[in-house]
Amino acid sequence: MAFGTAEDPGLSITPHLDSVDYPSTREELVEAAEDSEAPVSIINVLKCLPRSEYASRQDVMRDLAEAARRFARGGLLDDDGVRRDRRNIGRDLVENAPKGSTRHP
């Protein structure tokens, strides 16, 4: 790491969640980020979280880490050994869906 070079703390999601009391809903997480003047990109990430309720901060961090892992451009293999990126997340669930199920779950 080069001296004097670091991530901009204003782009980190976690400080914008410091005022949240858990359990909390996704909407409350978004409101807390808006109240702390988070950038639009952070607010949009929170709006896209998969669960509607979170029992703890660790649950939020787990879902954020999973999203970062899935959308990373590192080309890592997924848990089932398949290389995925933004273009095919969920495709296997649709293409290999049981008979009568044609839409993404």
Protein Blocks (a to p, Z undefined) as FASTA:
>chain_A
ZZhiacdfklpmklmmmmpccdddfklmmmmmmmnopafklmmmmmmpmbfbdfbfklmm
mmmmmmmmmmpcnlpacfkopacdfklgoklmmmmgcehiabdZZ
